[in-house]
Amino acid sequence: MTGPAPRPVRTRVVLAERRGARRVRTRVEVAEQTEIGEAMVAGLIRAQLGLALRIALVSTLILCSLPLLLRIEAIGSVVILGVRLPWLLLGLAVYPALYAMGRIYVRLAERNDQDFLDLAED
C-alpha cells in the first residue's frame, strides 16, 4: 500500500491585473450600458455626427461655390481642348473631389472608432 497521494501545488489565480481589470470593467460598462458606458457611446456618436456634419458642410460649400466661380466671365469662357472649362469642371473634376471627401470621411471615422476602442481598452 502506498502513502497518501501528493497534494497538488497551489497556484494563485488572479482575475486580472490592475490594468486588465480596468479594461474588463470598461468593456462591461459599454456592453451593459451603464452610466459610464452610455456616456462613452454618446461621445462616440457625437464625434461621428460632428465629423459627418463638417464633411457635409465643406463639400456643400465647395460644390455650391463652383457655379458662382463659373459665373465669372474670365473663368467661364476658357476653352481647354475644345471644351469649355465649366463642362470640364462639372463633368470631370467634381467626381474625384467627391471621392476624395468620401475617403477622408471614412479615414477620420475609422480613427474615431479606433480612439473609442483604445479608450475602452485602457
ZIWOPE-V852556 format. One record per backbone hydrogen bond with DSSP energy under -1.0 kcal/mol. CO is the residue of the C=O (numbers start at 1). NH is the residue of the N-H. E is the energy in kcal/mol with one decimal. If there is no record, write none. Layout:
BEGIN
co: <CO;CO>
nh: <NH;NH>
e: <E;E>
END
This chain:
BEGIN
co: <17;18;19;20;21;22;23;24;25;26;27;28;29;34;35;36;37;38;39;40;41;42;43;44;45;46;47;48;49;50;51;52;53;54;55;56;57;58;59;60;61;65;66;69;72;73;75;78;80;83;84;85;86;87;88;88;89;93;94;95;96;97;98;99;100;101;102;103;104;105;106;107;108;109;110;111;112;113;114;115;116;117;118>
nh: <21;22;23;24;25;26;27;28;29;30;31;32;34;38;39;40;41;42;43;44;45;46;47;48;49;50;51;52;53;54;55;56;57;58;59;60;61;62;63;64;65;69;70;72;76;77;78;85;83;80;88;89;90;91;92;93;94;97;98;99;100;101;102;103;104;105;106;107;108;109;110;111;112;113;114;115;116;117;118;119;120;121;122>
e: <-2.7;-1.4;-1.5;-2.4;-2.4;-2.6;-2.3;-2.4;-2.7;-2.1;-2.8;-3.1;-2.1;-3.1;-1.8;-2.2;-2.5;-2.7;-2.0;-1.9;-2.6;-2.5;-2.3;-2.6;-2.6;-2.5;-2.2;-2.4;-2.6;-2.3;-2.5;-2.4;-2.4;-2.5;-2.6;-2.4;-2.6;-2.4;-2.7;-2.7;-1.6;-2.4;-2.2;-1.1;-3.0;-1.4;-1.1;-2.9;-1.9;-3.1;-1.7;-2.8;-2.8;-2.5;-2.5;-1.3;-1.4;-1.4;-2.5;-2.5;-2.6;-2.3;-2.2;-2.4;-2.5;-2.4;-2.4;-2.5;-2.5;-2.7;-2.5;-1.7;-2.1;-2.2;-2.5;-2.6;-2.1;-2.4;-2.7;-2.2;-2.4;-1.7;-1.3>
END
